[in-house]
């Protein structure tokens, strides 16, 4: 339930709002918005965008909780997708199980767009985490799943966004991928994960400032629900811009959020190396080796050659001759 109030003083107006769980009475979100009467329509748009951005992940979490309490033998393709969605954002270690659930959902409904696109995203994560046994097979599977998802659900923002990640990571045309992400946001401007993914593919394309802006928008829309790794994205963007001091806190926080996700370790090691902090860089590489066999990733999706070289040279410097 959404409730709130409007107060006016002279030419100023304040709108307060809160989202409440109607069953438990728990407060899920609250905020206030100040503006002038002259800009009342802009203020109205800000309120609507913020509320929608909070509602979408909240409803997803509620549906996931409902699904996980059902008996296993009663699950439908939708239930399987929801279970996979919950596991995907809980820990990197569970990605193989996530993909297994999604494969089951796709077996039940071969044209289930969200499951297809999310499975393509899981193939990306298996490669990032060093869990893929066959890079070429993972690439083919991800691209096939993403393309099929786009064929059957081209107007679903989540399908567009998740397909964009897979296609971008495995070498798809970056301009076309950016258009997919932009279309997802055009369909749902309050889609927090869509803003994160838009920032991610823009980072791959070398549009650093836009990547940071979009990751920030994702965090503003959904400060609580996990929609990806925006702090790793922001930290990587600062690293590629040689703003090493600004990269550090974001990468450290990303590691704190998911201690077994390799990417922030890789970016952090490269960052420390470029700063001349070699002992700290080596310590990060040691921690990285404990969670993945791939210190240097098998795929580097950065299209800008200078960005690729900056990242790889720092990471190799941190890792020494052992890689």
Secondary structure, 3 states (H helix, E strand, C coil): CEEEEEEEECCEEEEEEEEECCCCCCEEEEEEEEEEHHHHHHHHHHHHHHHHHHHHHHHHHHHHHHHHCCCHHHCCHHHHHHHHHHHHCCCHHHHHHHHHHHHHHHHHCCCCHHHHHHHHHHHHHHHHCCCCCCHHHHHHHHHHHHHHHHHHCCCCHHHHHHHHHHHHHCCCCHHHHHHHHHHHHHHCCCCHHHHHHHHHHHHHHCCHHHHHHHHHHHHHHCCCCCCCCHHHHHHHHHHHCCCHHHHHHHHHHHHHHCCCCHHHHHHHHHHHHHCCCHHHHHHHHHHHHCCCCCCCCCCCCCCCHHHHHHHHHHHHHHHHHHC
